[in-house]
């Protein structure tokens, strides 16, 4: 469904998008997705073509989501559509694994199959799309999507500082590297995460936002897309957004009133902050008496939990975080509310 001209005029989030460009580009995106789906029906699972079409579907769906955000669609509305984009990311990765398995069978001399996530972090398009996906999931407070994305990227842990830092703040793994694969401007954003006070964090984030768009000049699809209008009225422009900078400001709970940059999605940060407050209020009311939870379920109560399945397991969890399981022969892992909550700290 295409929003009305009145809705578009009232809520558009970036000035580069005209209503005519929005309508034409949205139609073109749907046509590109339909073409890839038709091509996919003729491809066999485990082939490079199958993986390539699913990669294209994921990218086009993500750009379509960005287009709707840029056009001014309500966040509550597009948050539901975001789940489908994550599902396309999952489909691409699953097809990529099938292709990798087929290659290992065809060329056994190259060694056995080892899991490696589909995105290539040395490729700017892959890196930026995956970073946007994770950052949007964080800002939408979509914990299931965050965990799904992090699980897929498990092979990439320890290879890129920015992803490692975001994953660590989300409470999954400790960061192990201090540089980004692609260098600047991403190293500047990592530096923001290492600052000890809000003023310096905001300063580094502002520097990142200034450097971000020029650094995207090598992007093969959308850089300067608003200037490349086709004869049919569409353009490879979906919005220029540094969602990762917004995710950093939100996760660190830094006041962003001084951030003034067209690529910074301030209303999405506000949405995330309001959602976090509501979650804590609801979680506090509904879970004050919940003292046991199974591994794999969501944490019903922010604080310290422990399990007899592992010595020294006591750890602070956020409300909504997935409770981890441990391997071995212990059986069902049950987490119990810790009797001591004295050293609890605020979690973003």
C-alpha positions as CSV (number, residue, x, y, z in Angstrom):
1,X,0.0,0.0,0.0
2,X,1.3,3.4,-1.0
3,X,0.7,6.3,1.5
4,X,-1.3,9.3,0.3
5,X,0.4,12.5,-0.8
6,X,-0.9,14.2,2.3
7,X,0.6,11.6,4.6
8,X,3.9,11.8,2.7
9,X,4.1,15.6,2.9
10,X,3.4,15.5,6.6
11,X,5.8,12.8,7.7
12,X,8.6,12.5,5.1
13,X,11.9,12.0,7.0
14,X,14.5,13.2,4.3
15,X,14.1,16.0,1.8
16,X,15.7,14.2,-1.2
17,X,12.6,11.9,-1.6
18,X,9.7,13.3,-3.7
19,X,6.3,11.7,-3.7
20,X,6.6,10.7,-7.3
21,X,10.0,9.2,-6.7
22,X,8.7,7.3,-3.7
23,X,5.8,5.8,-5.7
24,X,7.9,4.8,-8.7
25,X,10.7,3.4,-6.6
26,X,8.4,1.4,-4.4
27,X,6.8,-0.2,-7.5
28,X,10.2,-0.9,-9.0
29,X,11.3,-2.6,-5.7
30,X,8.3,-4.9,-5.8
31,X,9.1,-5.7,-9.5
32,X,12.7,-6.5,-8.7
33,X,11.7,-8.8,-5.8
34,X,9.1,-10.6,-8.0
35,X,11.7,-11.1,-10.7
36,X,14.1,-12.6,-8.2
37,X,11.4,-14.9,-6.8
38,X,10.6,-16.1,-10.3
39,X,14.3,-16.8,-10.9
40,X,14.6,-18.6,-7.6
41,X,11.9,-21.0,-8.6
42,X,14.2,-22.2,-11.4
43,X,17.2,-22.6,-9.2
44,X,18.2,-25.6,-7.2
45,X,19.1,-25.4,-3.5
46,X,22.8,-25.8,-3.0
47,X,23.7,-23.8,-6.0
48,X,25.4,-20.4,-6.3
49,X,22.4,-19.1,-8.3
50,X,20.0,-20.0,-5.6
51,X,22.1,-18.2,-3.0
52,X,22.5,-15.2,-5.2
53,X,18.8,-14.7,-5.7
54,X,18.1,-15.0,-2.0
55,X,20.8,-12.5,-1.3
56,X,19.1,-10.1,-3.8
57,X,15.7,-10.6,-2.2
58,X,17.1,-9.8,1.2
59,X,18.8,-6.6,-0.1
60,X,15.8,-5.4,-2.0
61,X,13.5,-6.1,0.9
62,X,15.8,-4.2,3.2
63,X,15.9,-1.2,0.8
64,X,12.2,-1.3,0.5
65,X,11.9,-1.1,4.3
66,X,14.3,1.8,4.3
67,X,12.2,3.5,1.6
68,X,9.1,3.3,3.7
69,X,10.9,4.7,6.8
70,X,12.3,7.6,4.7
71,X,8.8,8.3,3.3
72,X,7.5,8.7,6.8
73,X,5.7,5.4,7.5
74,X,4.8,5.0,11.2
75,X,7.4,3.1,13.1
76,X,4.9,0.8,14.7
77,X,3.7,-0.2,11.3
78,X,7.1,-0.8,9.7
79,X,8.3,-2.6,12.8
80,X,6.0,-5.5,11.9
81,X,7.3,-5.6,8.3
82,X,10.9,-5.7,9.6
83,X,10.4,-9.3,10.8
84,X,10.0,-10.4,7.1
85,X,13.3,-8.7,6.2
86,X,15.1,-10.7,9.0
87,X,13.5,-13.8,7.7
88,X,14.9,-13.1,4.2
89,X,18.4,-12.7,5.9
90,X,17.9,-16.1,7.4
91,X,16.9,-17.6,4.1
92,X,19.9,-16.2,2.4
93,X,22.2,-17.6,5.1
94,X,20.6,-21.1,5.0
95,X,21.0,-21.2,1.2
96,X,24.6,-20.1,1.5
97,X,25.3,-23.0,3.9
98,X,23.7,-25.4,1.5
99,X,25.9,-24.1,-1.2
100,X,29.0,-24.3,1.0
101,X,28.2,-28.0,1.9
102,X,27.8,-28.9,-1.8
103,X,31.2,-27.3,-2.6
104,X,32.8,-29.2,0.2
105,X,31.4,-32.4,-1.2
106,X,32.5,-31.6,-4.7
107,X,36.0,-30.5,-3.6
108,X,36.9,-32.7,-0.6
109,X,40.6,-31.8,-1.0
110,X,39.7,-28.3,0.3
111,X,38.7,-29.7,3.6
112,X,35.4,-30.3,5.4
113,X,32.5,-27.9,5.6
114,X,32.8,-25.3,8.4
115,X,30.1,-22.9,9.2
116,X,30.6,-19.3,7.9
117,X,27.8,-16.7,7.8
118,X,26.8,-15.5,4.4
119,X,27.7,-11.8,4.7
120,X,31.2,-11.0,3.6
121,X,32.4,-8.2,5.9
122,X,35.2,-7.2,3.5
123,X,32.4,-6.3,1.1
124,X,31.0,-2.8,1.8
125,X,27.5,-3.7,0.6
126,X,27.3,-6.8,2.8
127,X,28.9,-5.1,5.8
128,X,26.6,-2.1,5.7
129,X,23.4,-4.0,5.1
130,X,24.2,-6.4,8.0
131,X,25.1,-3.5,10.2
132,X,21.9,-1.7,9.4
133,X,19.9,-4.9,10.0
134,X,21.3,-5.4,13.5
135,X,21.1,-1.7,14.4
136,X,17.4,-1.4,13.3
137,X,16.6,-4.6,15.3
138,X,18.2,-3.0,18.4
139,X,16.3,0.3,17.9
140,X,13.0,-1.5,17.3
141,X,13.6,-3.4,20.5
142,X,13.1,-6.6,18.6
143,X,15.0,-9.0,20.9
144,X,14.2,-12.1,18.9
145,X,15.5,-10.6,15.7
146,X,18.6,-9.3,17.5
147,X,19.3,-12.8,18.8
148,X,18.7,-14.4,15.4
149,X,21.1,-12.0,13.6
150,X,23.8,-12.5,16.3
151,X,23.4,-16.3,16.1
152,X,23.9,-16.2,12.3
153,X,27.0,-14.0,12.7
154,X,28.6,-16.3,15.3
155,X,31.4,-17.2,12.8
156,X,32.3,-13.5,12.5
157,X,32.8,-12.9,16.2
158,X,36.4,-11.7,16.8
159,X,36.8,-10.3,13.3
160,X,35.3,-6.8,13.5
161,X,35.3,-4.4,16.5
162,X,32.0,-2.6,15.8
163,X,30.0,-5.8,15.5
164,X,31.8,-7.2,18.5
165,X,31.0,-4.2,20.6
166,X,27.3,-4.1,19.6
167,X,27.0,-7.8,20.4
168,X,28.7,-7.4,23.7
169,X,26.4,-4.6,24.8
170,X,23.5,-6.8,23.8
171,X,24.8,-9.2,26.4
172,X,25.9,-12.1,24.2
173,X,29.7,-12.2,24.0
174,X,32.8,-10.3,25.0
175,X,34.5,-8.1,22.4
176,X,37.9,-9.4,21.4
177,X,39.2,-7.1,18.7
178,X,39.8,-3.3,18.5
179,X,39.7,-2.6,14.8
180,X,37.0,-2.7,12.1
181,X,37.6,-4.7,8.9
182,X,36.8,-1.8,6.7
183,X,38.5,0.8,8.9
184,X,37.1,4.3,8.8
185,X,34.6,5.7,9.4
186,X,33.6,2.6,11.5
187,X,36.7,2.9,13.7
188,X,35.5,6.3,14.8
189,X,32.2,4.9,15.9
190,X,34.0,2.2,17.9
191,X,36.0,4.9,19.6
192,X,32.8,6.4,20.7
193,X,31.9,3.2,22.5
194,X,35.2,3.4,24.4
195,X,34.7,6.9,25.8
196,X,34.0,7.3,29.5
197,X,31.6,10.3,29.5
198,X,28.6,11.3,27.4
199,X,30.2,14.5,26.0
200,X,33.0,12.6,24.4
201,X,30.7,9.8,23.2
202,X,28.4,12.4,21.5
203,X,31.5,14.1,20.0
204,X,32.8,10.9,18.4
205,X,29.3,10.0,17.1
206,X,28.9,13.4,15.5
207,X,32.3,13.0,13.8
208,X,31.2,9.6,12.6
209,X,28.0,11.0,11.1
210,X,29.9,13.7,9.3
211,X,32.3,11.2,7.8
212,X,29.7,8.5,7.1
213,X,28.1,9.5,3.8
214,X,31.4,10.4,2.0
215,X,32.8,7.1,3.1
216,X,29.9,5.3,1.3
217,X,31.0,6.5,-2.1
218,X,32.1,3.0,-3.1
219,X,28.7,1.5,-2.4
220,X,27.6,-0.2,-5.6
221,X,23.9,0.6,-5.3
222,X,22.7,3.7,-3.6
223,X,25.4,6.3,-3.2
224,X,24.1,9.5,-4.7
225,X,21.0,7.5,-5.7
226,X,18.7,10.5,-5.4
227,X,20.6,12.1,-8.3
228,X,20.1,9.1,-10.6
229,X,16.5,9.3,-11.6
230,X,15.4,6.8,-14.3
231,X,13.1,7.6,-17.2
232,X,10.4,5.7,-15.3
233,X,10.7,8.0,-12.3
234,X,12.4,5.6,-9.9
235,X,15.9,6.0,-8.4
236,X,18.2,3.8,-6.3
237,X,17.6,6.0,-3.3
238,X,15.9,4.6,-0.2
239,X,17.2,7.0,2.4
240,X,20.7,7.7,3.8
241,X,20.7,6.5,7.4
242,X,23.5,5.7,9.8
243,X,21.3,3.5,12.1
244,X,24.4,2.1,13.8
245,X,25.2,5.5,15.2
246,X,21.7,5.7,16.6
247,X,22.0,2.2,18.1
248,X,25.2,3.3,19.9
249,X,23.6,6.4,21.4
250,X,20.6,4.4,22.5
251,X,22.5,1.5,24.0
252,X,24.8,3.8,25.9
253,X,21.8,5.9,26.9
254,X,23.4,9.2,25.9
255,X,21.4,12.3,25.4
256,X,21.3,13.0,21.7
257,X,19.7,16.5,21.7
258,X,23.0,17.9,20.4
259,X,23.1,15.5,17.5
260,X,22.1,17.4,14.3
261,X,22.7,15.4,11.1
262,X,20.3,14.4,8.4
263,X,21.5,10.8,8.4
264,X,20.7,10.4,12.1
265,X,17.3,8.7,12.7
266,X,16.4,10.6,15.9
267,X,12.8,9.6,16.0
268,X,13.8,5.9,16.0
269,X,16.0,6.6,19.0
270,X,13.1,8.2,20.8
271,X,10.9,5.2,19.9
272,X,13.5,2.8,21.3
273,X,13.9,4.8,24.6
274,X,10.1,5.0,25.1
275,X,9.8,1.3,24.4
276,X,12.5,0.4,26.9
277,X,10.8,2.4,29.6
278,X,7.5,0.6,28.9
279,X,9.1,-2.8,28.8
280,X,10.7,-2.2,32.2
281,X,7.4,-1.0,33.7
282,X,5.5,-4.0,32.3
283,X,8.2,-6.4,33.1
284,X,8.4,-5.2,36.7
285,X,4.7,-5.6,37.2
286,X,4.4,-9.0,35.6
287,X,7.5,-10.7,36.8
288,X,8.2,-9.7,40.4
289,X,7.4,-13.2,41.6
290,X,9.0,-15.2,38.7
291,X,12.0,-16.9,40.2
292,X,12.7,-19.8,37.7
293,X,13.1,-19.8,33.9
294,X,14.2,-22.4,31.4
295,X,17.2,-21.9,29.2
296,X,16.1,-20.7,25.8
297,X,13.2,-18.7,27.2
298,X,13.2,-14.9,27.7
299,X,14.4,-13.4,30.9
300,X,11.2,-12.4,32.8
301,X,12.9,-10.1,35.3
302,X,16.0,-7.9,35.1
303,X,18.7,-8.8,37.6
304,X,21.1,-11.6,38.6
305,X,20.3,-15.2,37.8
306,X,22.3,-18.5,38.3
307,X,22.0,-22.1,37.4
308,X,23.3,-25.3,39.1
309,X,24.3,-26.5,35.6
310,X,27.5,-24.4,35.7
311,X,29.8,-23.4,38.5
312,X,30.1,-19.6,38.8
313,X,27.1,-19.0,36.5
314,X,25.7,-16.0,38.4
315,X,25.2,-13.2,35.8
316,X,23.1,-10.1,35.4
317,X,20.4,-10.4,32.6
318,X,18.2,-7.8,30.9
319,X,14.4,-8.2,30.7
320,X,13.7,-10.0,27.5
321,X,17.2,-11.4,27.0
322,X,17.4,-15.1,26.0
323,X,18.6,-17.3,28.9
324,X,21.6,-19.4,27.7
325,X,22.0,-23.1,27.8
326,X,25.2,-25.0,28.4
327,X,26.4,-28.2,26.7
328,X,27.2,-31.4,28.5
329,X,25.2,-34.1,30.1
330,X,23.5,-32.0,32.8
331,X,20.1,-32.1,31.1
332,X,17.5,-29.3,31.2
333,X,19.1,-26.1,32.3
334,X,17.0,-24.0,34.7
335,X,18.0,-20.5,35.7
336,X,17.1,-19.4,39.3
337,X,16.7,-15.9,40.6
338,X,19.8,-15.1,42.7
339,X,19.1,-14.3,46.4
340,X,21.7,-11.5,46.2
341,X,20.9,-8.5,44.0
342,X,23.1,-6.0,45.8
343,X,25.5,-5.3,43.0
344,X,23.0,-4.9,40.2
345,X,23.7,-2.1,37.7
346,X,21.6,-0.3,35.1
347,X,21.6,-2.2,31.7
348,X,20.7,-0.3,28.5
